[in-house]
């Protein structure tokens, strides 16, 4: 009996790039916010921490979401990663905690990296404010997380699977949270977290404030939103203008091995901080070994790496100790890394949405970037 060979789903951006007028990346038009951070009655320490982060002005999502959350409204924010949405929900809820220490905030994210990044942002914004948090993610010891939950922290940030495991062990009670944020809801649904998500949301108290953030409004996202949110304000700053900051091109192999083509790219001037995407963790690990043998300083993040290894790889790339970071789509969700000069699709993405997510890691914060895709 013959086995059916399944074709691997992939998106080839060649046609998209060919149909895009050939032009260098352009800086987007600067958004003029209607508010300043000082308009929101933030505590003095919070304003000082914002100032130390060198935030010049509110981004569109921050300018529109913060007033609604401060007013106690449920909010749906449609925004790409890199638009400042993390601060859009952290800042008003830090103020909420500062004014009422009985409040508790639960934040769910699809990946460990995004959850870690949110907690890092929280710590930076809440410095000297005695606001404590617990990080609840897979890949690390549950005992340390249980200890961090014991003092009843104001913020709990985690992935749905680990949060559900902790609840099953009676270490966390979801009915104690009166404020809840779901970040990258569409990605959580894509990753199969629907049952854990809905069980957690169903356990929340009836009187609560919720904020959903998603890059897309798919029917499953709409269904979850309609079930759990009350008269939400929908704010959309999700546009494809992000592509104006990114020069896209296709690199044809012309019979050469992909590894050789990648090598020839990485040795060129200007390839200073390069994010390379692959489809499988095994393929990326092999690529890391091959590039290392050729003298390149590389790091990798994928599902076979421990959480500690993934965090070290990210830190090395962020701090310019390695110039090439290899990543799978799942492991890279929510990454916010400054000054990525190039994104290279070593393997084709699975979908148009994954392609946009990948190339959006460059050309951020009004800077330009280059996205290259290797095709046969």
C-alpha positions in Angstrom: 0.0 0.0 0.0 1.4 3.3 -1.0 1.6 6.3 1.4 0.3 9.6 0.1 3.1 12.2 0.0 1.8 15.5 1.3 3.0 18.7 -0.3 4.5 21.2 2.1 2.4 24.3 2.1 4.5 27.4 1.3 4.1 31.0 0.0 6.5 32.2 -2.8 6.6 36.0 -2.7 8.2 36.2 -6.2 5.0 37.4 -7.9 4.3 39.8 -5.1 7.7 41.4 -5.3 7.6 41.5 -9.1 4.3 43.3 -9.0 5.7 45.9 -6.5 7.3 48.9 -8.2 11.1 48.6 -7.9 12.1 51.3 -5.5 14.3 51.7 -2.4 12.6 51.5 1.0 11.0 54.8 2.0 10.5 56.3 5.4 6.8 56.4 6.4 5.0 59.7 7.0 5.4 60.6 10.7 2.2 60.3 12.7 1.2 63.3 14.7 -0.3 62.1 18.1 -3.2 63.9 19.7 -1.9 63.3 23.2 1.4 63.4 25.2 2.4 60.9 27.9 2.0 63.7 30.4 -1.7 64.0 29.5 -2.8 60.8 31.1 -2.1 61.5 34.8 0.6 58.8 35.0 2.5 58.6 38.3 5.7 60.6 38.4 7.9 57.4 38.5 6.1 56.0 35.5 6.7 59.3 33.5 10.4 59.2 34.5 10.7 55.6 33.3 9.0 56.4 30.0 11.4 59.3 29.6 14.4 57.0 30.3 13.2 54.7 27.5 13.6 57.7 25.1 10.1 57.4 23.8 9.8 60.6 21.6 6.1 60.5 21.2 3.1 58.2 21.3 2.7 55.8 18.4 -0.7 55.6 16.7 -1.8 52.5 18.7 -0.7 54.1 22.0 -2.3 57.4 21.2 -5.7 55.8 20.5 -5.7 52.8 22.9 -4.4 54.3 26.2 -7.3 56.8 26.7 -9.8 54.0 26.1 -8.2 51.6 28.6 -7.8 54.4 31.2 -11.6 55.0 30.7 -12.2 51.4 31.7 -13.4 50.3 28.2 -12.8 46.9 26.6 -10.5 47.3 23.6 -9.7 45.4 20.5 -6.4 46.6 18.9 -5.6 45.5 15.4 -1.9 46.2 15.0 1.2 44.6 13.7 4.1 43.7 15.9 6.5 46.7 16.3 3.8 49.3 16.5 4.2 50.0 20.3 1.2 47.9 21.4 3.0 46.5 24.4 3.3 49.9 26.0 -0.3 50.7 24.8 -1.6 48.2 27.4 1.1 48.2 30.0 1.2 51.9 30.7 -2.5 52.3 31.6 -2.6 49.1 33.6 0.5 50.1 35.6 -1.3 53.3 36.5 -4.4 51.2 37.4 -2.2 49.1 39.8 -0.5 52.2 41.2 -3.9 53.7 42.2 -5.4 50.4 43.5 -3.2 47.7 44.7 -6.1 45.2 44.9 -6.2 45.1 41.1 -4.6 42.2 39.3 -3.6 41.9 35.6 -3.3 38.7 33.6 -1.5 38.9 30.2 -1.5 35.9 27.8 0.9 35.6 24.9 1.4 32.9 22.3 5.1 32.3 22.8 7.7 32.3 25.5 9.8 34.9 23.8 6.9 37.4 23.6 5.9 36.7 27.2 9.5 37.3 28.4 9.6 40.5 26.3 6.4 41.8 27.8 7.7 41.2 31.3 11.0 43.0 30.5 9.0 46.0 29.3 6.9 45.9 32.4 9.9 45.9 34.7 11.4 48.8 32.8 8.2 50.9 33.0 7.5 50.1 36.6 11.0 50.6 38.0 10.9 52.0 41.6 7.1 51.5 41.8 7.1 48.3 43.8 5.0 46.6 41.2 5.7 42.9 41.0 5.1 40.2 38.4 5.3 36.5 37.7 6.3 35.0 34.4 4.6 31.6 33.7 5.9 29.9 30.5 6.9 26.4 29.4 10.4 25.2 29.0 11.5 26.2 32.5 10.9 24.8 36.0 7.4 25.2 37.3 8.6 25.3 40.9 10.2 28.7 40.4 7.0 30.0 38.9 4.9 28.7 41.7 7.2 30.5 44.2 6.8 33.7 42.2 3.0 33.4 42.4 2.9 32.9 46.1 3.3 36.7 47.0 0.2 37.4 44.9 1.9 39.7 42.2 0.0 42.4 40.5 0.9 41.2 37.0 1.0 37.6 35.8 2.3 37.1 32.3 2.3 33.7 30.6 1.5 31.3 27.8 -1.9 29.6 27.8 -0.6 26.1 28.3 1.5 26.8 31.3 -1.1 29.0 32.9 -3.7 26.2 32.5 -1.2 23.7 34.1 -0.7 26.0 37.1 -4.5 26.4 37.5 -4.9 22.6 37.4 -2.4 22.4 40.3 -4.4 25.1 42.1 -1.5 27.5 42.0 -3.3 30.3 40.2 -7.0 31.3 40.4 -8.2 33.1 37.3 -11.3 34.6 39.1 -8.9 36.9 41.0 -8.0 38.8 37.9 -10.1 41.8 37.0 -8.0 42.9 34.0 -6.9 40.7 31.2 -4.8 41.2 28.0 -4.6 38.7 25.2 -1.7 39.6 22.8 -1.5 38.2 19.3 -4.8 36.5 19.6 -4.7 35.3 16.0 -1.4 33.6 16.6 -2.6 31.9 19.8 -5.5 30.4 17.8 -3.2 29.3 15.0 -1.0 27.5 17.5 -3.9 25.5 18.9 -4.4 27.3 22.2 -8.2 27.8 21.7 -9.3 25.4 24.4 -6.8 26.6 27.0 -7.7 30.3 26.1 -11.4 29.8 26.4 -11.2 27.8 29.6 -9.1 30.6 31.2 -11.4 33.3 29.9 -14.5 31.5 31.1 -13.1 31.4 34.6 -12.7 35.2 34.9 -15.0 37.2 37.0 -18.0 38.8 35.3 -16.8 42.3 36.2 -13.5 42.7 34.4 -11.7 44.8 31.8 -10.3 43.1 28.7 -7.9 44.1 25.9 -7.4 41.9 22.8 -4.6 42.6 20.3 -4.3 40.8 17.0 -2.7 41.4 13.6 -5.7 40.1 11.8 -9.5 39.8 12.4 -10.3 36.3 11.3 -13.6 34.6 12.0 -12.2 32.6 14.9 -10.8 35.8 16.5 -14.1 37.5 16.0 -15.9 34.6 17.7 -13.7 34.8 20.8 -14.1 38.5 20.9 -17.9 38.4 20.6 -18.0 35.8 23.4 -15.9 37.5 26.0 -15.7 41.2 25.4 -18.4 43.7 26.4 -19.1 46.5 23.8 -15.4 46.8 22.9 -13.8 49.8 21.1 -12.0 48.5 18.0 -8.9 50.5 17.1 -7.1 49.5 13.9 -3.7 50.8 12.9 -2.8 47.7 11.0 -1.8 48.7 7.5 0.6 47.3 4.9 2.5 50.7 4.8 5.1 48.9 6.9 6.3 47.6 3.6 7.3 51.1 2.5 10.2 50.9 4.9 11.4 47.6 3.4 13.1 47.0 0.1 12.1 43.5 -1.1 13.9 41.3 -3.5 14.1 37.8 -4.8 17.4 35.9 -5.0 17.4 33.1 -7.5 19.7 30.1 -6.9 20.4 29.4 -10.6 21.6 25.9 -9.7 23.9 27.0 -6.8 23.5 25.5 -3.3 21.4 27.7 -1.0 24.1 27.6 1.6 26.7 29.1 -0.9 24.2 31.8 -1.9 23.6 32.7 1.7 27.3 32.8 2.4 27.9 35.2 -0.5 25.2 37.5 0.8 26.5 37.5 4.4 30.0 38.5 3.4 28.7 41.6 1.6 29.1 45.1 3.1 26.0 46.3 5.0 24.8 42.9 6.2 25.5 43.9 9.7 22.5 42.4 11.7 20.8 39.7 9.8 17.8 37.6 10.7 17.5 34.3 8.7 14.2 32.4 8.7 13.9 28.7 8.2 10.9 26.3 8.3 12.2 23.5 10.6 14.2 23.4 13.8 16.3 20.5 12.4 17.1 22.4 9.2 18.1 25.5 11.2 20.3 23.6 13.5 22.2 22.1 10.6 22.4 25.6 9.0 23.9 27.0 12.2 26.6 24.3 12.2 27.4 24.8 8.5 27.6 28.6 8.9 29.7 28.2 12.0 32.2 26.0 10.1 32.5 28.8 7.5 33.5 31.3 10.2 30.2 33.2 10.8 29.1 34.2 14.3 25.6 32.8 14.5 22.9 32.0 17.1 19.6 30.2 16.7 16.2 30.1 18.3 13.8 27.2 17.7 11.7 24.6 19.5 14.5 22.2 20.3 16.3 24.9 22.3 15.7 25.4 26.0 14.3 28.7 27.2 17.6 29.7 28.6 19.4 28.9 25.3 16.8 30.9 23.3 17.2 33.9 25.6 21.0 33.8 25.4 20.8 33.7 21.6 18.5 36.7 21.6 20.7 38.6 23.9 23.8 37.9 21.8 22.0 39.1 18.7 20.5 42.2 20.3 23.9 43.1 21.8 25.7 42.6 18.5 27.9 39.7 19.7 26.6 37.7 16.8 25.6 39.2 13.5 23.3 36.4 12.3 20.2 35.0 14.1 18.5 31.9 12.7 14.8 31.5 13.6 11.7 29.6 12.9 8.3 31.4 12.6 6.9 30.2 15.9 10.1 31.0 17.9 10.3 34.5 16.4 6.7 35.6 17.2 6.7 39.0 18.8 10.4 39.6 18.5 11.2 43.3 18.8 14.9 43.8 17.9 16.4 47.1 17.0 18.4 47.8 13.8 18.0 44.5 11.9 19.5 45.4 8.6 18.3 42.4 6.6 15.8 39.6 6.8 16.6 36.6 4.6 14.0 33.9 3.9 16.3 30.9 3.6 13.2 28.7 3.4 9.9 29.9 2.0 7.3 31.0 4.5 4.1 29.0 4.9 1.7 31.8 4.1 1.5 35.5 3.1 0.8 36.4 6.7 4.1 34.6 7.8 5.9 36.4 5.0 4.7 39.8 6.2 5.5 38.9 9.8 9.0 37.8 8.9 10.0 40.8 6.8 8.4 43.1 9.4 11.4 42.4 11.7 13.4 44.9 9.8 12.5 48.5 8.7 11.2 49.3 12.2 10.8 52.6 14.1 11.0 54.7 10.9 14.2 53.0 9.7 14.7 51.2 6.4 15.4 47.5 5.9 16.0 44.9 3.2 14.1 41.6 2.9 15.5 38.9 0.6 13.9 35.6 -0.3 15.9 32.6 -1.8 14.0 30.8 -4.5 15.0 28.0 -6.9 
